[in-house]
């Protein structure tokens, strides 16, 4: 995550998320601004392979809780997919 430039606060948020059950509402309450919201959503998309409806439901609930517009979510998810694809190639 350091190589990706996520930063200490982003790493801390990820570790907090790993240590407790996934609760999008709880995570969203700790977010202080739009930048943090986008980072959290980006990181969630990066670590979750959406191959099950529960994963899709979690990301949808997280996006709603963070008040991220659907078009922005779609763009983030497309960017992540492209990055994962380029790594796989």
N, C-alpha and C positions, 0 to 999 in steps of 0.2 A: 504494500500500500504506500510505502514511502516513495518508491519509484514512480508511482502514479501521481504523486503530489497531493495525496489526500490530506495530509496534515495530521497533527496530533489529536485535534478535536474529532476529526472524522474517524480516526482509529479508535478513539475512546467510545464513540457512539456505536461503532460496529461491535466492539467487545461487549458493551452493555447489552446489545441486542442478542448476542450469542449466549450470554449468561442467563437470560431469563426467557420465559415463554414469549412467543411472538404475539404482541398486542399492538396493532397499528395505532390505536388511539393513545396508548401510553407513550409510545415512541414520539408521536406528533406533539404531545404536550411538552416535551423537553426541547423541542426545536424553537430557536429564538428568531430566525429570520428565513427569508426565501432561499438564500444561498445554502443554508444548512438543510433545508427541506429538499432541495434539488440534489445535494450531495447524498443524503440518506436514501433517496429514491434511486439514484444512480448506483450506489453501492449495493442496494438490495437487488436491483436488476442484474448487476454483475455477478453476484454470488448465487443467485437462484436460477436453475435451469427449469423453465416453465414447461414441464412435461406432465403436469397433473393439475386438475381443476382447483385443488387446494392452494397451490402455489399462485395460480392466476388470481384466485380470490383474495389471497393475502396482498398481492401487489395492488389490486384494485382498491382494497380497503385502505392500504397505506397511502396511495395517491389521493383518495378522498379525504383522509384525515389530514394530510399535508396541504390540501386545497391546491393541488397541482392540476392545471387544465389537462384534459384528455389529449389534446394535440401535442402538448409538451411531453406527456408520458410516452406517447407513441414515438416521438422523436428520440427520446432517451433510449427506449427499448430497441429501436432500429439501430442506433449507434452502437449499443452493446452487442447486438447480434452481428453487426459488421465486424467489430473488433474480435469477437469470438471466432468468427469465420476466418478472418485473416490469420489468426493464431493456428487454427486447425489446418490451414492450407500449407 
